[in-house]
Amino acid sequence: MPELPAHASVVIIGGGIVGCSVAYHLAKRGCTDVVLLERRQLTCGTTWHAAGLVGQLRATHSLTELARYTARLYASLEQETGQATGFRQIGSLALATNAERFEELKRGASMARCFGVEAEVLTPSEAATLWPLMETADLVGAVHLPTDGQTNPIDTALALAKGARSHGVRIFEDVRATDIVVQAGRAIGVETTRGRIRADRVVNCGGMWAREIGGWTDVTVPLHAAEHFYIVTEPVAELPATLPVLRDADACSYFKQDAGKLLVGWFEPVAKPWGMRGIPDEFSFETLPDDFAHIEPLLDGAIRRVPVLGRVGVHLFFNGPESFTPDNRYLLGETAEVRDLFVAAGFNSIGIQSAGGAGKVLADWILDGHPPMDLWDVDVRRAMPFQRNRRYLHDRTRESLGLLYAMHWPYRQPATARGVRKSVLHDRLAAAGACFGEVAGYERPTWFAPPGTIPEYRYSYDHQNWFEHAGAEHHAVRHAVGLFDQSSFAKFAFEGPDAEAVLNRICANDIAVPVGQVVYTQWLNERGGIEADVTVTREAETRYLVVTACASQTRDLAWLRRHTPEAARTVAVDVSSAYVVIGVMGPRSRALLQSVTDDDLSNEAFPFATSRIVDLGYARVRATRITYVGELGWELYIPTEFAQSVFDAIVAHGGEHGMRLAGYHGMDALRMEKGYRSWGHDITDADTPLEAGLGFAVAWSKPGGFIGRDALLRQREAGVGRRLAAFVLQEPDRLLYHNEPIWRDGRLVGRTTSGAFGYLIGKPLALGYVTAEASVIDTGFITSGRFEIEVAGERIPATASLKPIYDPAGQRIRA
Ligand SMILES: Cc1cc2nc3c(=O)[nH]c(=O)nc-3n(C[C@H](O)[C@H](O)[C@H](O)COP(=O)(O)OP(=O)(O)OC[C@H]3O[C@@H](n4cnc5c(N)ncnc54)[C@H](O)[C@@H]3O)c2cc1C
């Protein structure tokens, strides 16, 4: 047995397809001092038994990009390494048996074109020519993706391993990592069954073991294994070798031609979590016991679609474990908790088709110190510490597996493991008819059901059942006053004698402001990309309150701490749970609040973008005059135990002022009318303030500069080639969500990043980036030209603008 080296640049734990891909891509980038440790044998965990589907169209842009790259890589890997992969580009066919599924598929096909993936919408009879063995009487339509493929997972993983080895990567089988060595917050090595290896970076590619591996150093890797089933039939006579992969999502089934046999697999609505007490150490090339009763109803559905299945014997009933995450997206990147510790795990049954892309971008991330593109969808920093809770993961996993083939309704909420994080106002809001949506475990009111209606979602791609109610909340905010529970905001106290100097380097705007001032600002990376979008309130000479979105809590706190120099005399404390936030917004907000406080709320005494402690009811609360809805209003930061009494005091006077309780759907419509950006959607670490139209929040010449200034200056000089614009769709009944293609004069120029209905003008709205043909975009490109937005294959005229459609001069917020 060769000796383990004492040190390596990168140590990878786990020799499944993902670990092999990370090793391969590190080596391709010239980083060859890499050690990969595999507990038993390469592929022995989950990889060996995958069905090998290589689809490319995923729910988001980045997931699709990575899957597309994977398909291209697998197509050439055999030639490059000499190791057969079994990859074949046979295409895939997705079926719709009802109008809503067809709408979903057609919207997906539009998105595919926008992402550069070939897609054609087919009639049932056209689909039948591609898959003659199937029953088509109940079909409404289908979508064909001709460049999708299938591969042999073991051979493909071994090809990646061979490619990695040929560049010098050392792969050790039968060596188990037993601990990760951390010093001063950084991973510096790995303990193994054969001794310690020091390392500059460690990568956790431990598949379904990855949660426990993360736990060694208190890192959150929220995933749970579930049983996953397929069958392989006896040979089917005259099975065409060119059959594309068939997905019948309405029957939870997929079908693949496999050396003259059919492989049929399922994504059932209620899955079976597995490995609740941890994954056995010795688990290797193992299967789980059959459960025919579990798959029987699914098998019946599959036989209805492909009747020949009822006539051939079953050669293999397969059941093997795969890991699933609470939101069905994988976990990638450097962890928030430990520097130089990376993760690539939780692949939700798409690890084969994602491994190429995930390995590539993770290798880039490791070597360059930052992700090569916007990867927020899959970024491990979206994980919340509580999500390691095993009971939570177990219960959510029952649902996650099936969601892969369920309808991907807009605004769809998980049904399991709910009610984990609640504001102290939750019960009051529920009693008032709130319907809740979950973000990072936090239950937030999305809309309020008026008396006589049930606060439950009825999903559709059309107007959902809350459409009117959110509209009424929206109107209340525009014309009277609305009350929002915004407690899910993440809040950080940043305090110490060096707070101003440190925070001013991190913020692109100038936060060296008088006490009581509020500053809207972005945090940029060295490339000028937007890492965070926050408000900063100067509470005292040496103390700031930083407020950011709920979903960014882990990420932004890590960014703040990591960009605080070690010697700086400041400390960042997460005070999210210490404050409830009530937003009181609308032209009557001043009158309403004035009825519960003796402090002067007039414009002169309390101007926009200021903040101070006021009496409210019997409490003292921080009132901050700021808005995300484009109206006069205050966010009230209330110490948690005072929140109920303050809420009651406001509500008691609400009726006099036409107040309505309002939720996040109404808020979204309001912010879209104002063109306010949402981080993670309209702005990401791959977009700069100049591209996003946020140049007004950049303090170019403040003393000491800020992170990202040089890159931004260069871009300002060169001019930007892409720009975020606001769109109004001219057809009121076709709703926009995001990722719809944007056309200008018949040419595809971009895609939408957010969509909502603009209740004020009665038309759908979107924000989205457009890219100019010329390297520099001028305002004429946006204000002239014939714009269209594609919805489910249909191009619909739209108007484009760089200004918000509502109150472009911002007079209402300063009223
Ligand atoms: C029935 C089924 C069908 C599937 N079909 C498809 C499909 O068609 N297409 C698709 O894209 N995906 C599919 N998948 C999913 C796919 O198989 C997985 O997403 C993928 O294999 C995950 O790869 P991985 O490298 O993350 O995990 P694994 O393959 O499990 O690799 C993790 C490795 O880490 C090793 N390890 C763990 N702990 C340690 C330690 N302490 N020290 C050293 N090594 C350690 C393990 O031994 C293991 O080899 C399917 C999965 C199942 C179960």
The ligand as an SDF file (V2000), in Angstrom:
LIG
                    3D

 53 58  0  0  0  0  0  0  0  0999 V2000
  -31.8670    4.6220   -7.5770 C   0  0  0  0  0  0  0  0  0  0  0  0
  -31.0960    5.8610   -7.9490 C   0  0  0  0  0  0  0  0  0  0  0  0
  -31.1350    6.3180   -9.2440 C   0  0  0  0  0  0  0  0  0  0  0  0
  -30.4320    7.4770   -9.6020 C   0  0  0  0  0  0  0  0  0  0  0  0
  -30.4720    7.9110  -10.8830 N   0  0  0  0  0  0  0  0  0  0  0  0
  -29.8060    9.0360  -11.2430 C   0  0  0  0  0  0  0  0  0  0  0  0
  -29.8240    9.4940  -12.5720 C   0  0  0  0  0  0  0  0  0  0  0  0
  -30.4260    8.8800  -13.4350 O   0  0  0  0  0  0  0  0  0  0  0  0
  -29.1640   10.6350  -12.8810 N   0  0  0  0  0  0  0  0  0  0  0  0
  -28.5000   11.3400  -11.9440 C   0  0  0  0  0  0  0  0  0  0  0  0
  -27.9450   12.3750  -12.2670 O   0  0  0  0  0  0  0  0  0  0  0  0
  -28.4270   10.9010  -10.6690 N   0  0  0  0  0  0  0  0  0  0  0  0
  -29.0670    9.7720  -10.3030 C   0  0  0  0  0  0  0  0  0  0  0  0
  -29.0180    9.3290   -9.0080 N   0  0  0  0  0  0  0  0  0  0  0  0
  -28.2970   10.1200   -8.0250 C   0  0  0  0  0  0  0  0  0  0  0  0
  -26.8220    9.8950   -8.0510 C   0  0  0  0  0  0  0  0  0  0  0  0
  -26.5600    8.5360   -7.9810 O   0  0  0  0  0  0  0  0  0  0  0  0
  -26.1720   10.6100   -6.8840 C   0  0  0  0  0  0  0  0  0  0  0  0
  -26.6350   11.9500   -6.8040 O   0  0  0  0  0  0  0  0  0  0  0  0
  -24.6750   10.6310   -7.0100 C   0  0  0  0  0  0  0  0  0  0  0  0
  -24.1830    9.3510   -7.1940 O   0  0  0  0  0  0  0  0  0  0  0  0
  -24.0570   11.2500   -5.7650 C   0  0  0  0  0  0  0  0  0  0  0  0
  -22.6780   11.1640   -5.8890 O   0  0  0  0  0  0  0  0  0  0  0  0
  -21.7470   11.5180   -4.6740 P   0  0  0  0  0  0  0  0  0  0  0  0
  -20.3670   11.4500   -5.1680 O   0  0  0  0  0  0  0  0  0  0  0  0
  -22.2130   12.7740   -4.0600 O   0  0  0  0  0  0  0  0  0  0  0  0
  -22.0750   10.4070   -3.5800 O   0  0  0  0  0  0  0  0  0  0  0  0
  -21.5220    8.9010   -3.4530 P   0  0  0  0  0  0  0  0  0  0  0  0
  -21.4920    8.1930   -4.7310 O   0  0  0  0  0  0  0  0  0  0  0  0
  -22.2750    8.2400   -2.3610 O   0  0  0  0  0  0  0  0  0  0  0  0
  -20.0230    9.1210   -2.9940 O   0  0  0  0  0  0  0  0  0  0  0  0
  -19.6980    9.4780   -1.6690 C   0  0  0  0  0  0  0  0  0  0  0  0
  -18.4960    8.6590   -1.3100 C   0  0  0  0  0  0  0  0  0  0  0  0
  -17.9450    9.1380   -0.0990 O   0  0  0  0  0  0  0  0  0  0  0  0
  -17.3630    8.0200    0.5420 C   0  0  0  0  0  0  0  0  0  0  0  0
  -17.1760    8.3640    1.9550 N   0  0  0  0  0  0  0  0  0  0  0  0
  -18.1390    8.6230    2.8710 C   0  0  0  0  0  0  0  0  0  0  0  0
  -17.5820    8.8880    4.0620 N   0  0  0  0  0  0  0  0  0  0  0  0
  -16.2510    8.8190    3.8970 C   0  0  0  0  0  0  0  0  0  0  0  0
  -15.1500    8.9850    4.7780 C   0  0  0  0  0  0  0  0  0  0  0  0
  -15.3350    9.2920    6.0700 N   0  0  0  0  0  0  0  0  0  0  0  0
  -13.9080    8.8290    4.2790 N   0  0  0  0  0  0  0  0  0  0  0  0
  -13.7150    8.5330    2.9660 C   0  0  0  0  0  0  0  0  0  0  0  0
  -14.7250    8.3340    2.1110 N   0  0  0  0  0  0  0  0  0  0  0  0
  -15.9760    8.4920    2.5660 C   0  0  0  0  0  0  0  0  0  0  0  0
  -18.3830    6.9270    0.3230 C   0  0  0  0  0  0  0  0  0  0  0  0
  -17.8220    5.6630    0.4920 O   0  0  0  0  0  0  0  0  0  0  0  0
  -18.8260    7.2000   -1.0930 C   0  0  0  0  0  0  0  0  0  0  0  0
  -18.1260    6.4250   -2.0350 O   0  0  0  0  0  0  0  0  0  0  0  0
  -29.6940    8.1660   -8.6220 C   0  0  0  0  0  0  0  0  0  0  0  0
  -29.6420    7.6880   -7.3220 C   0  0  0  0  0  0  0  0  0  0  0  0
  -30.3320    6.5270   -6.9820 C   0  0  0  0  0  0  0  0  0  0  0  0
  -30.2560    6.0240   -5.5860 C   0  0  0  0  0  0  0  0  0  0  0  0
  1  2  1  0
  2  3  1  0
  2 52  2  0
  3  4  2  0
  4  5  1  0
  4 50  1  0
  5  6  2  0
  6  7  1  0
  6 13  1  0
  7  8  2  0
  7  9  1  0
  9 10  1  0
 10 11  2  0
 10 12  1  0
 12 13  2  0
 13 14  1  0
 14 15  1  0
 14 50  1  0
 15 16  1  0
 16 17  1  0
 16 18  1  0
 18 19  1  0
 18 20  1  0
 20 21  1  0
 20 22  1  0
 22 23  1  0
 23 24  1  0
 24 25  2  0
 24 26  1  0
 24 27  1  0
 27 28  1  0
 28 29  2  0
 28 30  1  0
 28 31  1  0
 31 32  1  0
 32 33  1  0
 33 34  1  0
 33 48  1  0
 34 35  1  0
 35 36  1  0
 35 46  1  0
 36 37  1  0
 36 45  1  0
 37 38  2  0
 38 39  1  0
 39 40  1  0
 39 45  2  0
 40 41  1  0
 40 42  2  0
 42 43  1  0
 43 44  2  0
 44 45  1  0
 46 47  1  0
 46 48  1  0
 48 49  1  0
 50 51  2  0
 51 52  1  0
 52 53  1  0
M  END
$$$$
